[in-house]
Amino acid sequence: MELTEIRINLRNEEKLKAFVHVTFDDVFIVRGLKVINGKDGLFVCMPSRKLPDGSYKDIAHPIVDDFRIRLEKEILDKYAEEVSNQVNDSEVTE
């Protein structure tokens, strides 16, 4: 399965750093992933919904660890690229 597009929507919040949309094989999109700044650094949260008891349940998620690792790495690499581009853009306009 190929990740054909990763779209990052940067956020300037303490914990939430970005919303992410991922397209697979140019035919299937998953929206609502998040880049979160946790106590041990950045990580990716899968799209989820809040249950009546207040807990959250993933709507979609990888079931194979190798794919989860690959997905998270590609998203975090793209996130770092977007952050770098934003910094470079702000330096150019100053």
C-alpha positions in Angstrom: 0.0 0.0 0.0 1.4 3.3 -1.1 0.9 6.6 0.7 0.4 8.8 -2.3 -0.4 12.1 -0.5 0.1 13.5 3.0 -1.5 16.8 3.7 -0.5 18.7 6.8 -2.6 21.5 8.3 -0.3 23.1 10.9 -1.7 24.3 14.2 0.0 26.6 16.8 -1.3 24.9 19.9 0.6 23.6 22.9 -0.2 19.9 22.3 -1.9 19.7 18.9 0.6 20.5 16.2 -1.2 19.5 13.0 -4.2 17.9 11.4 -3.3 15.3 8.8 -5.1 13.8 5.8 -3.5 10.7 4.2 -4.3 9.3 0.7 -3.6 5.7 -0.1 -3.0 4.4 -3.6 -4.7 7.5 -5.0 -8.0 5.9 -4.2 -8.7 6.1 -0.4 -8.3 9.1 2.0 -8.3 9.0 5.8 -8.9 12.4 7.4 -8.5 13.5 11.0 -5.1 12.2 12.0 -3.3 14.4 14.4 0.3 15.2 15.2 0.6 15.6 19.0 3.4 16.9 21.1 3.5 14.5 24.1 5.8 14.2 27.0 8.2 12.0 25.0 8.0 14.1 21.8 5.9 14.1 18.7 3.5 11.2 17.8 0.6 10.5 15.5 -3.0 9.9 16.7 -5.4 8.1 14.5 -8.9 9.6 13.8 -11.2 8.9 16.8 -14.6 9.6 18.2 -15.7 10.2 21.7 -17.8 7.5 23.3 -20.7 8.2 25.8 -18.5 7.3 28.7 -16.0 10.0 27.8 -13.3 7.7 26.4 -12.1 7.8 22.8 -12.1 5.0 20.2 -10.1 4.9 17.0 -12.2 5.0 13.8 -9.4 3.8 11.6 -5.9 2.5 12.5 -3.1 0.2 11.2 -3.3 -3.4 12.4 0.2 -4.3 11.5 3.0 -2.7 13.5 5.4 -2.4 10.5 2.8 -0.3 8.7 2.0 1.8 11.7 5.8 2.6 12.1 6.1 3.5 8.4 2.9 5.6 8.4 4.0 7.6 11.5 7.5 8.1 10.1 6.2 9.4 6.8 3.7 11.7 8.5 6.3 13.1 11.0 8.8 13.6 8.1 6.2 15.6 6.1 5.3 17.5 9.3 9.0 18.5 9.8 9.2 19.6 6.2 6.1 21.8 6.5 7.4 23.3 9.7 10.8 24.0 8.0 9.0 25.6 5.0 6.9 27.8 7.3 10.1 29.0 9.1 11.8 29.7 5.8 8.8 31.5 4.5 8.6 33.8 7.5 12.4 34.5 7.2 11.9 35.6 3.6 9.1 38.0 4.4 11.0 39.7 7.3 
